[in-house]
C-alpha cells in the first residue's frame, strides 16, 4: 500500500459516517485525494461493495479523478488494474469482489440500473438537484455497515443547491484548508493568489460567493414553498434530449394590495427522456388550464404536446427583451420563486454576462434560465404582464 496518512480534515472524512457529506474548500487543498483514499480503504475493508465514482460527464473523469486514483492512490503493480486505458475503463474489480464503477451523470440510465454502497461525486458544483436525487435513489447497497454519498467541490454561489442544503443541515460539511494538503507548494499558492473576484474568493479563500456580472439575482425572490394561489396558470419549456429538457410552472395573480405577482412553483430538468414522458409529468403536475410557452425551434415537439391535450404555443425568445422582462420583475418585487426549485436557483447563480461581449456567456447551463426568460417575455409581449417602463429600461 502507499504511505498516505490522513490528517486534520482528511482524518475527519475517514471517520465520518454521515449519510450525505460535502467536502468543500479552496482549490488544491487535498479534498479529492482524501476522498479517493477513503474509497479504496472502504472497498478493501468491506468485500463485495459497489462504489460509484461519478462526475457530470464521463469524459471529464479520465484526466481528473481517474488520473489521481491510478497514479497516487491505487498501489503500483496492483494486478487488478489490468491493461485497460482510463478513457475506456468502466470499473475496477478488487480481489475481494468489491467494485469501483466509473460512470458520468450524462448517462443517467446506466446510473439508475445499479445499487451502490458508496457514491463519490467529483466537482459536485457542476451537478444539479436532479442529479443528486437520482444518486440518492441508488444508495441502497447491503454489503457495508453504512452507506454514504460524498460530494467533492470547491465553493460556488451562496444560493447553489449544495450550499442551501448544507445550511439546512441536510448535508454534513467538512471544510478543507490548504494545510490538509501536505505536498502543496508555495508556487501553487502564489498562482491561486493571482486570481481575482469570485474566483479568488472561491478557489483561494474557499468562500461561497456570487459571480460578478450575474444576470438574474434570484436571492431576494426565493420564498417558502406554498401551493399556487388562484390565478392564471402558465408554463415555459426549453426542449432538449441530450441537453436537458427544462420546464417551469407558474401562476400570475394579484396580491392583497392588487399588485401583479408571478409565482414560479415547480420545475423539471431531465436528460434523455422522450416528449411523451415529459407530457405525462406536465399533465400530472401542472394545472389543467396551464398555457405553455415553448421554444419554437422544435415545432414537432410542440405538436406532440398538443396531441396530449396540452396547450402549447411558441414563446417570445427575444434575448434582450426577455432579460429586461425578468430583471424588471425582480426589481419591482413581482417575481417569487419556491425555495424548492434548486435547479433554477443553481443555474441562475452561474448565468453571467461575457465580459467581452456584454451578452450572456455561451456554453453555460441555462435551460431553466431560458425558461424564465421565455415566460416573462411572452407574458409581457402578449399584454398579460404589466411591467413598469422605467424598470424595464
Beta strands, then each sheet from edge to edge (+ up, - down):
strand 1: 20-24
strand 2: 50-54
strand 3: 91-93
strand 4: 99-102
strand 5: 118-121
strand 6: 148-153
strand 7: 172-175
strand 8: 222-223
strand 9: 232-238
strand 10: 245-254
strand 11: 260-270
strand 12: 291-294
strand 13: 311-314
strand 14: 335-338
sheet 1: 3+ 4- 2- 5- 6- 1- 7-
sheet 2: 8+ 14+ 11+ 10- 9+ 12+ 13+
end
